Amino acid sequence: MEHIVTLAAAVTAFAPWLEPTDAELAAIEAEAPLLAAEVEELDTVIALMDRPVNELDTRRARRARRAHARVLAARAALANTAGTGEAA
């Protein structure tokens, strides 16, 4: 029989080089609007699953899809400019 022992020192010991870099934090921040739009779209889809769809729900779903499309377009533009070295 093998015993499972937690190694608190190994789990909680974070060296400074394991922290996210400024570039990684900037990348996370750049993705935040996309994630928020995806969550909004998913919330809308889930809400529409529970009840019969009315006109307000239809408009809400359309608005969530448009917001998602705008964020995706902005991300594509950001990725294109970051790839050419024009913006960081």
N, C-alpha and C positions, 0 to 999 in steps of 0.2 A: 504494500500500500504506500502510495506517495503522498506526501503532505504538500499542500499548496500554501506557500507563505508569501505574504505581500512584502515587498521591499519598499518601505516608505521612503527611504532615502533615494532610491532610484526613480520612484514615481514623482516625488516632489522636488527633486533637484533639477532646476533649470539653469543652465549656464547662459551667460549673456549672449553668446553667439547663437542660441536657439530662439531668441526673440525675433519677431518679424522685422525685416529691414524697412527703411522708409519707402523704398520702391514697392515692396510687397504691400505695405499699408496703403499706398497710393492706388495700387491696382485694386485692392479690396474696396476702397472708397469709390473708385470709378465704376465698379460693378454694382454698387448699392442701388442706384436708380433702376437698373435692370431687374434686380432681385425683387425690389418693391413692386414693380409693375407685374412681375410674374406672380407674386403673392396675391396682388389685387385681382388678377385674372383668375387665378385658382379659387379664391374666395367667391368670386362671382359664379363660377361653374358649380361649385359645391352648393351655393345658395339656390341655384336654379334646379338642382337635383331634388330638393326637398319639397317643392311646391309647384303648383301649376304656374306657368310663365305668364306674366302680364306685360303690359306695354312698358312699365317702368323698369322691369327686369330686363327686357329686351334692350332698352336704351343703356342700362348699366353695363350689360355684356358688351355692347358695341363700343362704349366709351373705354372699357378696360382693354379691349383688343386694339383700339387706336392708340392708347397710351403705350401699350406694349410695343406696337410697331414703331412709334416715335423713339422710344428708348433704344430699340434695336438699331435703328438708323443712326442715332447718335453714337452708339458703340462702334458701329462700322466706320463711321467718319473718324472717330478717335483712334481706332486701330490703324486706319490708313495713314493718318498724320503721324502717329507714333512710329510706324514702320519706316517712314521716309526721313525721320530725324528732325522734322520741322518743329514739333512740340514734344515736351516731355511730361 
